[in-house]
């Protein structure tokens, strides 16, 4: 499951930030899949793999890998081993 830890909405889960950015932490057991929906048009997502092996939109990643992706509406994540991930959705323009 992805747990939101930062958002631009004061009433949302996690810490409030005055920017159109959302951060999520995920802790997945091997074989678990999920879809992350990008929250704001024009945003991109930077994924940092804290532990384990995970596939994001057909790109295999492992511990300490970083992966930036933009111009998508969603991300498909699949844990190839027990894995922890940090997703940072941020604006791609000023």
Secondary structure, DSSP 8 states (H G I E B T S, - for coil): -EEEEEES-TTSSSEE-SSS-EEEEEEE-TT-EEEEE--STTEEEEEEEEESEEEETTEEEETT-EEEE-S-SEEEEEESSSEEEEEEEEES--
